[in-house]
Amino acid sequence: MPQRKRATIREVAKATGLSPAAVSYALRGMQVSEETQRRVQRAAAELGYEADPIARALASGKTGMIGVLCGSLEDLWQQSLAVGIGRTLREKDHYALILDAAGDPDRESTLARQLRGVDGLIVQPVDPAADFWPRLADSLPIVVIGDALKDARTAAEVVFDNHSGVTMALEYLRGMGHRRVAVLTPTRASTPDRPADMHVHDEARRLGLDIEVITCPQGLAPATEVARAILAAAERPSAVFCFSDSIAYGVLMAANELKLTVPGDVSVLGYDDHPMSELLGLTSVNWNLDGIVQAAVRLVLGAADGTIRRRRITQEPLLRERTSVGAV
């Protein structure tokens, strides 16, 4: 049976009444309205149009590939972020090369510096103050998610208002009567200047909280081990604030193993509101995952095409109250 001939961009243009250039922009999510993008994508799907990545690279000097460097894919929120970015890029006729730094700043440095053949990079950094970022940002369009890269002229930033997020979380715990709080963070001793971790200490002093900041991996098993030691201590904190919902899941697991009730014996608060948290009743700080995905993809494609420069978007926090935090 003969194979069906690949539809061309001109055929998509004819079906939509647009120029081939407009169709090309629409397929890449650039310079046209969302309604036009959807119309072109529907026509392309009906006609069976698929971009030829080799032809496109030869014609434009672009590969259609975007690097996505995640701090740690053990973190379920970052998994969701990577999936969302990959699917959104594909809808815009691009592909994601997803890399995992595994929470290790040395691994992050190696992966970032060895990255080749991508049109741009989206990164949620392990170490935003690393000295290689400025050099890399001078040679590659970078969109950073979470924390800004120190001294680097990135193409764009989608940064979290950690000042507001931390204040919101700690004021909420204090309002519930908590004074002794354990704070679990994936930040290592070698990367101590992350904004959220720094602000915790300032806000704890202002609010009169007795806090202990403890480094904790984001995988479920190691997070459970760290939390088990904290919850089994003679002077157990009344609340645990986690800078990752994945870490908070480890606290919930440890509490269950130790026959402690949540929030009766200990309250637990997360910080990224992974979709699983609603099912588990975890109170968490939400950062609008879908909005971050859409913004990051739009910015990196614009930066790769040269139509966006030095854009900054600040994500505001929203507290999702559920059942894991109670009054002392």
Secondary structure, DSSP 8 states (H G I E B T S, - for coil): --------HHHHHHHHT--HHHHHHHHTT-SS-HHHHHHHHHHHHHHT----HHHHHHHHS--SEEEEEES-TTSHHHHHHHHHHHHHHHHTT-EEEEEE-TT-HHHHHHHHHT--S-SEEEE--S-TT-TTHHHHHHHS-EEEEES--TT---SEEEEE-HHHHHHHHHHHHHHTT--EEEEEE---TTSTT-HHHHHHHHHHHHHT-EEEEEE--SSHHHHHHHHHHHHTSSS--SEEEESSHHHHHHHHHHHHHTT--TTTT-EEEESS--THHHHHT-EEEE--HHHHHHHHHHHHHHHHHTS--SEEEEE--EEE--SS----
